[in-house]
Amino acid sequence: MSSSWPGLAAASVFGAVPALCFPAPSWWWLAWIGLVPLLLTVRAAPSARAAALRAWCGMAGYILATQYWLLPSAGPLVIVLAVGLGALWLPWGWAAYLLLGQDVTTRRILAAIAVLPSAWVVAEAVRSSPGLGGPSALLGATQWNQPAMLASASLGGVWLTSSVIVAVNTALAAAILHRRVRVRAVAVAVALACAGLGPAWFWLGSSPPAGPTVRVALVQPGDIADSATRQAAGEALTEDLRGRRVDLVVWGESSVGVDVTGEPAALRRLAELSRRVGADVLVNVDARHATGGIYKSSVLIGPHGLRGVYSKTRLVPFGEYVPLRPLLGWVTRHTKAAAEDRRRGGGLAVLHTGRGLAIGPLISFETTFSDLPRRLVQRGAQLLVYQSSTSTYQGSWAQPQLAGMVAVHAAEVGHPAVHAGLSGVSSAFDARGRRLAWYGAAERGAIVVDVPLTSQTTPFQRFGNWVLGSAVSILTGALVVAALRFRRTTRRGG
């Protein structure tokens, strides 16, 4: 792979391999070895610059493979996005070449196991900013359906899970590269120790105390374009819940197409539905507000009317607003970008049902962020409630990817979480990320799940994203050491 183009092409292919770790394939185990081919390709580059370019191509392939479902709506912009975000991994490729290049020593192996995960996490964190599309397909999220492996997220968030996965892949690559058996054994031992962090915490750490159980119904009417027909389908499915003694009914995103807070007749209709079912109903409104702007809002309605409203605060770039619209507004003519910007809500809100349940609602794109559920739990939320509508991506991997992120956040903050997808996938998880319900995209109806309100304060909930701070410190230290060595070598050469 000494020539340029074959190396770049191989990196692009190997970078796309971990996409199989995410739903729908969910080959979670592949994440623990899936980066090794890319690492070996990067370190085999003829120069540090070539290695960085291979890492760039590999991660562009990763982003494109994990978010291919954006192609129908965003078109060529997805390729631009993948190439742009892939550049964040240039330092990772450069470091892989310097530490795992031709002269693979024990010291460099240990340094690589510390530096490469740090470079990866910093790149993921920058990429996860809302303006760049948010934290979709983070490497740590591949473990969403393995509560024991996901347990590391309760220690340091999904960032720690990503970090240990990269550390394991780095150690395995080092074991392949080094010739001495003893060093190989040490590298494998380090890999096993990193992989065992989550299971050790899951089995040996403290378990949340027992708590009461609430019965939640998740309503999934399917992909229905007309808003009135969509609401009618939700009402019919909710009506069928009479006599099942549910405590809360949750509809998906954009399930109501009129501003119920400004139309008394629409509000009375849903309040009467709540009275007949015997439970509060959390609907989601996508409509023009009386102030003139269009909001997406979670609206909690009880038998006597409105109980609370939360309006979405983090909007999807291009999907719900166009950044720098005067400059980039032309994209609306060639893609399905928002013709009119949605308005942002005033901030997070904890809503309380008539039975005293404190719920923390989040909407669609907000499902991917780790800081939002953490802040809701700090405000007293007992149950995280997500509402989404992925009808644009019906039948793609986008739907199970979004539903799987709910497990990640439940484990991070130690609180149960439910997710109602308008057209799928709906899901529910307990406080340790164990699956309670999964309603596929092909299903239509209302799924009722008993959710234990068992909860605990996790280290991530208490300390936040300390992993990112540690990663920045490690990278800074590595840069200082590299600069000092370069200066020393230059003086000797002079």
N, C-alpha and C positions, 0 to 999 in steps of 0.2 A: 504493500500500500504506500510505496514511496511517492508515486505519482499523485498529482493533485486531485483530479476529478474522481478517480475510483475511491479514494479515501473519503471525500466529501459525500459521495453517493452511499457508501457503506455506512457512514455515520448517520445519515438521514434515515436509512432503513432500521438500523439498530436503535436509534432514538425513538422510533415509533413502536417498538416492541412492547414497552410497558403499558401502552394503551389497552392491552388485553387484560391488564390487572383490574381495570375499572368495570363497573356494570356497563353492558349486560354480561360480557363473558365472566367477569369477576374471578379471574385466575389470580387471586390474592397472593398466592405463594410465589408467582413469577416475579413479583416486585423485589424479592430478596435476592434474586440472581439476575434479573432482567437488565440491569445496568452494566453488568460485567463486559458484555461484548462492546458496548459503546466506550467504556473506559479503556479497554485494550486497543480499540481503534484510535482513540485520541492520543494515548501515550506513545503509539507507534508512529506518530507523525514525524516528518523530517525536521521540524523546528517548532519552537513554542508558538510562533504565529500560526503555523499550519494546524497545530493542535487546538488552538483557540477557535479557528474557523471550523474545524470538525465538530467541536462541541456546539458551536452556533448552529450548524446544519442539523446536528442530532436533536437539539432541543426544539428547533423549528419543526422537525418531523414529529416530535412528541406532542407539541401543542396542536398541530394540524390534525394528527390522528385522534387525539382525545376530544377535539372540538369540531370535528368534521361536520357535525349537524348544524353548524352555523352557515354552511355554504348556501342552502336555499334562500336564506333571508339576507345574508350579508354579501354573498358572492365573492368577488376577488379580494374584498377587504379582509377576509379571513386569512388569506395567504400573506397579505401585508402584515396583519396582526401577528401571525406565527413567526415571520422573519424578524419583525421588530422585537418581540418578546424573547425570541431565541437568543438575541444578542446579550441578554442579561447573564448568560452562562459562559461568556467569553473568559472571565477570570477563572471559572471552574476548569475549563479546558486547559488554560495556561498553567494552573497549579497542578493539574493531573500530569502534564508533561514534565514539569520540573521535579515532581516528587516520585513519579513512577516511570520516569524515562529510562535511559540506557543504564545508568548506574543505580540499581535498586538495592539500597542498604536497609538495614533494620531500622535505623533512625529515620530514614525518609518514609518508610512504611508507616511508622507510628505517627509521623507528622501528617501524612496523607489521610490517615484515619480521623484526624482532628480537623484538618483544614478543608478537605473536600466536602464533608457534610455542612460545614459552616458556609462555604461559598454557595452551596446549593440552597440552603435555607434563606440566605440573604437575597438570592435571585428570586426565590419563591415569594418572599415578603414584598419585594419591590413590584413584582408582577401582580400581586394581590391587591394593589391599591384600586379603589373603585373606578377611577378614571381610565385604568388600563384593562378593565374587564372583570376585575375581582378574582378571588381565589378558586377558580374552577380547576378541577383535576389536579389538586395537590397530591404529591406522591404518597403522603401519609394517609390520604383518604382511601387508598386501595385496600386498607385493612378494615373497612367499614363493617363487613359481615363476620369478623373474627374478634369477638369481644376481648379475648385474652391478648391478642396481638395489639389491639387498639388501646389497651389499658395505658400505654405510655402517653396517650393524649391527655389523660387526666393529670399527668405530672407536668407536662410542658406544652399541651395543646397539640394540634395536628403537626406543628412544626417539629416537635420532638420525635414524633413517629417518622416523619420524613427524614430527619437527621440520622436516626438509627438505621433506617433502611439503606441510606447512602453509605453509612459506615460499614455495614455488613457487605455490601457490594464491593467497596474499596478493599476491605480485608481479603475477600475472596480473590479479587484480581491480583493482589499482592502475593497471595499464596500460589497462584499460577505462575507469576513472574519470577519469584525468588527460587534459587537452585538448592539452597540448604534446607534439609528436612526439618531441622529444629526451628528455623524461622517460619517455615510453612506451617508448622504445628502451632506456633504462637499466633500467627495470623488467623488461622481457623478458630483457635480458642477465643480470640477477640471477636470474631464474627458471631460465634455462638453466644458469647456474653451479651453482645448488643442485641441480638435477636431475642434473647431471653429476658430482656428488661421488662417488656410488657407483661408476658405471662407471670413473671415473678411478682410483679406488683398486683396483678389480678388475683392470684391465688394466696399470696402472703400478706397483702395490704388489708386495711380495714374495709369491711363491708358496710354499706349504708344501713341504718336501723330501719326496722319495719315501719310502714306507715299505712294510712288508709288507701283505698282504691276508688278510682272514679271510672265511670263507664262513659266512653267517648265514641260518638258515631262520626265517621268520616264519609262524606257524601261525594260520590264520583259519577256525575251524570254522563260524562263523555265529551267528545269533540262536537260541540253544537255552536254553529256560527252566530245564529240570531240570538240576541241577548234576552228577549222576552221568552223565547222557547227554552233557552238555557235555564232561566230562573224557574220557569214552570216545571222543568224536569227536576230541579233541585227541590222544589216544594213537594212534588209528588213522592220523591224518595224519602224526604223527611217525614211526610205524612205516614208512610209505611212503618215508621219507628214507634208509633203509638203502642203503648203497652209493654215496651221493652225496657222501661225504666232507665233511660239514659240520663246522664248528668249534663252533657254538653254535646251539641251538634256543630260540626265544623264543615263549612263549604269551602271550595277551592277559590283561587284568585279569579277576579272578574266574573263571579257568579251572579252578580246583580248589575244591571246596566243603567240604573237610575239612582240619583242621589236621595237615598231614603231619609237622610237627616233634613232635607229641605222639602220633602213631599210627604205630608202627614198620612195620606191614604196608603202609600207604599209601606210606610213604617207600621201602620195599624195592621196591614195584611200579614206582615211577617211576625208581629207581636202576637196576633191571633194564632198563627201557626205554632209559635213557641208555647202558647197556652195549651193547645191541643196535644202537643207531644209531651209536655211536662218538663221541658228543658230549655235552657238558653240556647240561642242559635248564633254562631259567629259567621256572618256572611262577609263577602268581599265586594266592595263597590268600585267599579271603574266607570266614572261618570263626571260630567261637568258640574262643579260646585256652584252654589249661588253666587260666589265671588267672581265667577267667570273662568277659573282655571280648572283643569282636569286633574283629579287626584285618584290614586288607588288607596283604598282605605279598608281596614278591618273594622267591622261594625258589630258590636255585641248587642243583641236584642233579647229582651226577656218578655214575659207575659204582659207586662205593663208598659213596654216601650223600650226606648234607648237606654243602654247601660254604660256604654263607652265607645270611643272611636280612636283608632290609631291610623294615621296616614303614613304611607311609605316614605322613608327618608333617603334611602339609597336607590337611585334609579339606574337602569341599565343604559350604558353609553350606546347611543344610536338606536337602541330598541325603544327607549322611553324618552330620550332627549338626545339632541345632537350637540356635542361639544363645539364651541365656537361656530354656532350656526351660520353667522354671516359669511364665514370663510369656508365651512364644510357642508353647508346646506345642500349643495349640488348632489350629495350622495343619495338624497331622498328620491331623486329621479331615476336612480339605477338600482336601488335596493329597497328593502322593506323597512328602512329606518323611519323613525317617528316623524310624521308630517308636522306635528305640533308637540312641543315639549310638555311633559307632565310636570305638575308642581310637587315640590317636596313638602313633607309634613314638618311639624315643629319639633319633633323629637320622639324618643321611645316612650311607650306607655304600657303600664300594667293594668289590665282590665279585670274586674271582679264580677263573677257570676252571682246569681241570687242565692246560691248555696255556699258562698264563701270561698270559692276556688279562685285563686289568683293566677291568671294566665298571661303569658308574654307573647303577643302576636308578632310575627315577622312575615314578610311577603316576598315570595319568589326569589329574585336575585339576592335578597338579604339572607337567604338560607345558606349561602356559601361562606358567610363571614363568621369568625370565631369571637370577635369582640362584642357583637350585639347580644347574643344570648348571655354572655358573661355579665354584661351591664343590666340586663333584665333580671337575672337572678339576684344581683346586688340590690335591685329595687323591690325584691320580694316575690318574684314570679315562682310559682310552684310547678307549673306545667308550661313548657315551651310549645307554642302552636304555630305551625308554618302553613301558609296557603300559597299554592302555585298554580300556574296555568302554562303548560308546555305544549299546547295544542299545535303551535307552529312547528314543533319538532316531533309530532306524533309518530310513534313507532321507532324512534331513534334511541341512541344510548343516553341522550340528554335526560330523559325522564327517570330512569333508575339511578343515574349519577346524582341528580338532585335529591331524590328520595334517600339515597345512601348517606348523603352529608348530614342528615338528621341524626343518624347514629353517632357520627363523629362528635357533634356538638353535645349530644346527651352525655357521652363519656367525658368530654372536656369539662363540663360544669357540674357533673354529678346530679343531673335532674332529668326526669322523663321528658320525652318530646313526641309530638304527633305531627303528621304532615298530610294535608288534604290536597290532592292533585285534581284539578278540575276534570282532566281527561286521563289521569294516571301520571305517575305511580303514587298511590297513597301508602303511608307506612307509619309505624309506631315503634318506639324503643323505650326500654326502661333506663334507669339512671346509670347503668353500666354499659349501655350500648347494645344490650341484648334485644333481639327482634321480637316484638309482640304481635305485629301484623304487617302484611305486605299484600297490597292489592294491585295487581298488574295493570298495565295500560290497556289491555284488551277487556278488562272487567268493567261492568256497569252496575251501579247499585250503591248501597250504603253498608260499610263494614263497621261492626260494633266491636270495640276492644276494651277490655278491662285494664286500666293503666294504674299500676301501683305508684303512689306519690312518694315512695321511698326516695330519699335524697341525701347527699352529703356534700361538704365543702371540699373540693379537690384542691391539690396544690396549684393547678392552673387557675382555678377560680380565685384563689387567694393571691397569687403572685403575678398573674398575667403572663405575657409572652416573654419570659425571661430567656428563653432559648435564643431569640433573635439578638438580644443584648450580648449573650455569651458568644454567639457566632460572629458578631461585629468585632468583639474584643479579640477573638482568636485570629480573625483575618488581619486586624490591625497589627497584632504582634508578629504574625507571619511576614507581613510587608516590611516591618521594621528590621526583622532578622535578615530578610532577603536583601534589603538595601545596605545593611552593614556588611554583609558578606560580599556583595557586589563591589562596594567601596574598597574593602580589604583586598579583593582580587585585583581590582584595577591598580591599586598602589603597588602591589607586588609585580604586576606586569610592567608598570612604569619603571 
